[in-house]
Amino acid sequence: MIRMSKETDYAIVLLAYFAEDHKGLKRSAREVAMESRLPLPMVRKILKVLAREELLVSHRGAKGGYSLVRRGERISIGEIIKAMEGPLAMTECIEAPGECRHEPVCGLRTNWQTINEIVFKALDSLTLSDLTGSFSHPLPSGPSELVSLH
């Protein structure tokens, strides 16, 4: 099963919280944790990662906190997942070419590369604003529409 980590799921929830705030106000980790009902230590950890990965700006001082670097329609879901999970790869041969002992005799690597690209192009085409509102474009209804993303 392909599944993102709980931290990545929470990161998307937290960024959606920031994106829904159209005034772009700074929010402390404590405020964000209370509003999102997520544990403060986890929120702090995730906000630090998102700031390090330049999806949030960290403001220091008594009136400090965090704010989005860009508006929600300019942050892709793929970008968030990459920031939290690292490079995206659905199979070992995509993530670490040459490390799978079956790679020399396996004819599927090229097709897995294509599938990997299609999935992550789809994630990159969806934005944070898409998640907080209604989708700005219809999702593909079948395999032929997915191929057109490629």
Summary of the structure (lengths in Angstrom):
residues: 150
radius of gyration: 17.9
end to end distance: 22.7
largest distance: 60.5
contacts: 412
relative contact order: 0.14
helix: 56%
strand: 7%
